Amino acid sequence: MNEKSNTRKPAKMCYEHIGGKLGQLILENFADKGWIAKNKPTDKNFYITDLGQTEFVKLGIDLSQIKSEAL
């Protein structure tokens, strides 16, 4: 094996979600861009904003697979 294959960065799964540092960085990036937000800073859950819906679709993400729910 070459050195690069021994130093790959993990993309960890947590149940059916991306976890670890990569998951944290993705979440922070989407929040910074305004693609996801919280109603109140103390809320546990984020929601996808109107801007986020537009941008995720541009990335080819099928948001119809996500069920709406009261947050």
Secondary structure, DSSP 4 states (H G I P E B T S, - for coil): --HHHHSPPP--EETTEE-HHHHHHHHHHHHHHTSEE-SSTT-S--EE-HHHHHHHHHTT--GGGSPP---
